[in-house]
């Protein structure tokens, strides 16, 4: 792994300010990625989504701003700022911007 990218080091920051909202879009910013782990920031405009899919690793989501809806195996969970959920590997899941929504996604394979 080459370490963290796309983010300042040795600097105090507010994580949710590191990815911007864009009208009608889901925006992602990769902070680290290799065969074992990926760390990505996402922003969702209200009503935008990542449709149902499966991941090879456990996906840990933390809501940084707004309100998101995470669906795992057909069950819906609402995430508010500061709340987290794990989407288990190989289970169908989706993420939806219930309101404008920012999240940190950490996938461990």
N, C-alpha and C positions, 0 to 999 in steps of 0.2 A: 504494500500500500504506500502511496506517495504522501499520505497525510491529508490534512484538510485543504480545501481549495474554495475559492469564491467567497472568502470571508476573512476579515482582518484578524490577526493573531495578537495576543498580549494587549488586548483592548477590551474594556468593559463595553457591552452592547445590550440592546434590547432585541432579542431574537426575532420578534414579530416585525421589526422594522427592516429586516434584512431581505424581505421579499415584498413586492408591491402588488396591490390589487390592480387588475386591468379589466375594463368593461367586457363582459361576455366571454371571459377566458378563465382557464385554469393555468396558473403560472407555477413553474417548478424551478428550483435552484439547488443543484447538487452540491453538497458540502464534502462528501467523501463517498468513495465507491470502490469495492473490490469484490472478489468472489465470495467473501464471507459476510460483508456488511455494506449497507448503503445508508447514508444520512442525507435526507432531502427536505427542504422547506417547500411548502405549497401554499398558494393563495387561490381561493375559489371565489369568483363573483357569485352573487346570489343566484341560485338555480343552476349553476354549472356542476358537472360531476365527472368522476372517473367511473365508468360503467363496470359492471360485475366482471370480475376476473379472479384468478387464483395466483398465489405467490408461492415460490419454492421455500420461502423462509417465513418465520413469524414476523409480523409487521406491527410495530409498536407506534401508535399514534398519540400525540399530545396536541390538544387544541391550544393555540397561542392567542387567538382572537376570534370573536364572533361565535357563530353557532353552526356546527356541522352535524350531518346525519351519516352514521356508519352502518351499513347493513352487512351482517355476517350470517351465512346460512339462512337468509330470508328474514332474520330478526333485526329490527331497526333499533339503533341506540343513538340518543342525542348527546353530543359533546358540547360543553360550554368551556369558556376559557379556564385553563388550569386542569381540565379533566383529561384522562387518558384511557385508552383501551388497546388490547392486543387482538389483532386479527390473525388467527392461527394459520400456519402454513397449510397449503393444499385445501383450504376451505374457501368457497366463493364469497367474495366481499366486494363492496362498492363504497364510494365516498361521495357525498352530495353537499353542496353549500346551501344549507337551510336558510341561512342569512349569509352575508359575506363572511368568509371563514379562512383562517390561516392555521396550518398545522405543521408540526415537525414529524416526519416519518423516519423511523429507524427500522430497517429490515435486517434480521440476523438469519443467515443461511447455515 
